[in-house]
Amino acid sequence: SGTNWVRFVVNDGSSGRGYTEALHVSKDGSVWFRDVEASNSSRDSTVCRHDGQGLENLAAWEGQSPSGTRAIHETSEGILWFGHAYGGVTRYNPRSHSFVRFGEDQTRMSAAVIQIAGHLDGSIWFATQNGLYRYDEHTFVNFGKADGLPGEFVLTSAVARDGSVWFAAGVGSGITQFPTFTSRIQPSLRKDG
């Protein structure tokens, strides 16, 4: 067929019995992903990196690997954000190999972080099972039904060139636009009937 597939496993023990998710290719070409062994719970999963030469398991980095990762995002400065299956996020600086974990007490995120998007103003947006969150280097702000969100379970999000945040919040909610110059979420492109 002329096509050669190259399979990578984290170690000989994994041999494909588990699964991989949260795949991200960084600006330097490294491939980041979450590796879960079939015999382990998803809380015991780890983040790995393939740099073109080999695989590296972040668990080896001072035991601070972000476990239970569901989403990965890289900022324009090369900082990586990992969203967790059990709430909270971790910020990782590859240059200094430093981790900062933001748990539920700092973020109020108690549910899975499904997707992460960077905004033009430098803020980070987190789509979660408990609404939409915005982080601006100082605080986390949650947007929910009281702010006009059609549902609490946000499945996906994206930032447009004009700075508006678009997202889908569950079955039947259509897509919604959050024009970041206001404090209210505006339903958009929902077709009823």
Phi, psi and omega in degrees: 000343179081000180253128177247124178262136177245121181258135178243136173234152185294318175205169182300332180292331183285315175036034174082009180284335180264211178214165181235140175210182180058052182281134179212136175254120184275171183301330179275003178092355177292145177255122180253142179199162175263130178246128181234125174284142181299329183276347182259157173284161181294342175291337181267005180289168181222162176263136180235161180224134171250118186260013183097341179251322182188178180266141177231131180263122182294343178300334180286346182273084175057026177064022184252013182303137179287103182279160178065030183289130177248338184216146178227136177220144177243132178279171178296339177273000179087008176280136180258139175244136178240123176264136188260151180293339183245025179092157181082168182219161175234135175256132183234127176258107182296332181291321181256359184053040181249142179246142169231118180263128175252105182273186183300327181295329178271326189257337189065014176274108180252356181240170184303138171269117188266323181209152179233135179227140176267140180262159179299331181276004179095350178286161179242135180249135182240119173273123184228174175281001180229040178103190181251135180239147177235133177239132184237032182078357178228317186220156171256131178240130180261136174244127182224202182301324180296339179264002180106002177295129182289340178201158182280333184274100181268118186276324184201158179210158178207152178251127179274167181299331180277001178093355178286149179255127179251143179204162175244130185241055173098175184299131176080001183266355183064206173247154185230144178251135174246098176287113193293353178275359176240171179256004180242148178273134182251117175299141183212147173058030175263128181250111180270148173085000000 
